[in-house]
Structure formats: C-alpha cells, structure tokens
C-alpha cells in the first residue's frame, strides 16, 4: 500500500503542491498525512501516525527529503528503520527509491547535503545579524512609533496632557506600544492636583 507524507513549517504555508504530487504518484487521498511543524521538531503527530500504519511491503512517498527531517541523524535512522521493516521510501522530486541499491546510496548522500544546506543557512543568517549589529542595526520588528512620535508621546505623558490610552488612540497603536516607548523612570515629577476647598 502507498502512503504519503507532507509537511509545511508554518500555518500560512500552502501544502497543496506536495499533496498534488503525492496524489499523482498514486497515493490515495485518505492515505496522505500532513503536519504543520518545523522539520527540526522531533514530535510530529501525523508523521507518527503514518509510521505506525506502515507494514512490510508498503511504500512511504514524500516530495523531498527535507519534508521528512532536517537532521541527518534522523534521516539515516529513519531510512534504516524502514528498510528493517520492509518498507520502501520514494522521494518523488529527487528520484530516490530505496528499493534499489542506487536509491539507497542517493538517500545517504542527499541526507548529508540536506544537513549541510541547513547549517549553511543558519551560519549565513548569524553572519548577517552579526554584521548588522556591528553597524548599529538590530533585528526584530521596526518600532511602531517613529522617533518624533515617541518624543511627542513622552511630552504628552510627562505633562499629563493625555492618558496613555489617549496617546495610543492618537497614534493608532495599542497601549502596550506606548508603554514600550515611554521612559517612565525619567519623567518630570508629577505635581499633585490641587483640590479646591470651599470656605464656609
């Protein structure tokens, strides 16, 4: 029996390409299992289910090796486990079929290359972040308020002309954003409001 496995890393990624490829490869739609999880994660519920379903003589189909895992150790271990159980592995887009000697050799080589590619991406990302920090830039989201808006928010807050909620409404941002830009430790001292006392 043919089983298919597809994986996307985030909820907003579309798995249709993988599913269509698996269907064209002869997998019944009811036998296609989909996870929305990072390949680096050890726990993938649908993958665990399909592994339990596989029996000797079955074939597991995926579109690419990186859909199974991004870890060489996991890929090699998985390949060995499937062979011991008499289960074939067919990687559609990379032409790997572990029922053949050539396919098993290609599986091993591409597993190493997949891990190398991932390590290069991580290394390049870290190098880029380090270079940006050296030039005074930091990662993450850009501030929701410009420097001028933040200064105005601080003035309004110090002068008690507006509440934090009113300042947030003025700029169209949540209160947490305003609080994040306020330097409340260095604000002007608050003067107590005068209360008029009526003489008898």
C-alpha positions in Angstrom: 0.0 0.0 0.0 1.2 3.5 -0.7 1.3 6.2 2.0 2.1 9.9 1.5 3.5 12.4 3.9 3.6 16.2 3.5 4.9 18.9 5.9 4.8 22.6 5.9 6.8 24.6 8.5 4.2 27.3 9.4 0.5 27.6 9.4 0.5 30.1 6.5 2.4 27.9 4.1 0.4 26.0 1.4 0.8 22.2 1.2 -1.2 21.8 -2.0 1.9 21.3 -4.2 3.0 18.4 -2.0 -0.4 16.8 -1.8 -1.0 17.1 -5.6 2.4 15.4 -6.2 1.6 12.6 -3.8 -1.8 12.0 -5.5 -0.2 12.0 -8.9 2.3 9.4 -7.6 -0.6 7.1 -6.9 -1.3 7.7 -3.2 -5.0 7.7 -2.2 -6.1 11.0 -0.6 -7.1 9.1 2.6 -3.5 7.9 2.9 -2.0 11.3 2.8 -0.8 12.7 6.1 0.0 16.3 6.7 1.9 18.1 9.6 2.3 21.8 10.1 5.6 21.7 12.1 9.3 22.5 11.8 11.4 19.7 10.3 13.7 20.1 13.3 11.0 19.2 15.7 11.1 15.6 16.9 7.3 15.4 17.6 5.1 15.5 14.5 1.7 13.8 15.2 0.7 12.9 11.7 4.2 11.5 10.9 4.0 9.4 14.0 0.6 8.0 12.8 1.8 7.1 9.3 4.9 5.4 10.8 2.5 3.2 12.9 0.4 2.4 9.8 3.3 1.2 7.6 3.7 -2.5 7.2 6.1 -4.7 5.3 5.6 -4.2 1.5 4.2 -0.7 1.9 5.9 2.4 0.4 6.1 5.8 2.0 6.2 8.7 -0.5 7.3 12.3 0.1 8.1 15.1 -2.3 11.6 15.9 -0.9 13.9 14.6 1.8 13.6 17.8 3.8 9.9 17.1 4.3 10.9 14.1 6.4 13.5 15.8 8.6 16.4 18.4 8.5 18.6 16.2 10.7 21.0 13.8 9.0 20.9 11.5 12.1 17.1 11.3 11.9 17.0 10.7 8.2 19.6 7.9 8.4 17.9 6.3 11.4 14.6 6.5 9.6 15.9 5.0 6.4 17.4 2.1 8.4 14.2 1.6 10.3 12.1 1.5 7.2 14.5 -1.0 5.5 14.4 -3.3 8.5 10.6 -3.2 8.5 10.5 -3.9 4.7 9.0 -0.5 3.9 10.1 1.3 0.8 10.8 5.1 0.6 10.1 7.0 -2.6 11.2 10.7 -2.7 9.4 12.0 -5.8 11.2 15.2 -6.8 14.7 13.8 -6.1 14.1 10.5 -7.8 15.1 8.4 -4.7 13.7 4.8 -4.4 15.2 2.9 -1.5 14.0 -0.4 -3.1 17.1 -0.1 -5.3 20.8 -0.1 -4.4 21.3 3.2 -6.2 18.3 4.8 -4.4 19.7 3.8 -1.0 23.1 5.3 -1.9 21.4 8.5 -3.2 19.4 8.7 0.0 22.5 8.7 2.1 24.2 11.4 0.0 21.3 13.7 -0.1 20.7 13.3 3.6 24.2 14.8 4.2 23.6 17.5 1.7 20.3 18.5 3.2 22.0 18.9 6.6 24.9 20.9 5.1 22.4 23.2 3.4 20.6 23.8 6.7 23.8 24.5 8.6 24.9 27.0 5.8 21.6 28.9 6.1 22.0 29.1 9.9 25.6 30.3 9.6 24.8 32.9 6.9 21.9 34.2 9.0 24.1 34.5 12.0 26.8 36.3 10.0 24.2 38.7 8.6 22.9 39.5 12.1 26.4 40.0 13.5 27.3 42.4 10.6 24.1 44.3 11.2 24.8 44.6 14.9 28.3 45.9 14.2 26.7 48.7 12.1 24.3 49.6 14.9 21.3 47.8 13.5 19.3 45.2 15.4 16.9 42.6 14.2 13.3 42.3 15.0 10.3 44.4 14.1 10.6 48.0 13.4 9.3 50.3 16.2 5.6 51.1 15.7 6.3 54.8 16.6 8.8 57.0 14.9 11.4 58.8 17.0 9.3 62.1 16.7 6.1 60.3 17.7 7.8 58.7 20.6 9.2 62.1 21.8 5.7 63.6 21.5 4.2 60.7 23.4 6.8 61.3 26.1 6.0 65.0 26.3 2.2 64.4 26.5 2.8 61.8 29.2 5.2 64.0 31.2 2.9 67.0 31.0 -0.1 64.8 31.9 -2.0 66.3 29.0 -3.2 62.9 27.9 -3.6 59.5 29.4 -1.7 56.5 27.9 -4.9 55.3 26.3 -5.5 58.7 24.7 -1.9 58.8 23.4 -2.4 55.2 22.0 -5.6 56.3 20.3 -3.8 59.4 18.9 -1.2 57.2 17.1 -3.5 54.3 16.4 -1.4 51.8 18.4 -2.1 49.6 21.4 -1.3 50.9 24.9 1.5 48.4 25.3 3.3 50.1 22.3 3.1 53.4 24.1 4.3 52.0 27.3 7.2 50.4 25.4 8.3 53.9 24.2 7.9 55.8 27.4 10.8 56.4 29.7 8.8 56.5 32.8 11.8 56.4 35.2 12.9 59.8 33.8 9.6 61.6 33.5 9.1 65.0 35.1 7.9 64.8 38.7 4.2 64.7 38.9 2.6 67.5 40.7 -0.4 66.7 42.9 -3.6 68.1 41.6 -5.0 71.0 43.6 -8.3 70.4 45.2 -10.4 73.5 45.7 -11.7 73.9 49.3 -14.8 75.9 49.7 -14.7 78.2 52.7 -17.8 78.3 54.9 
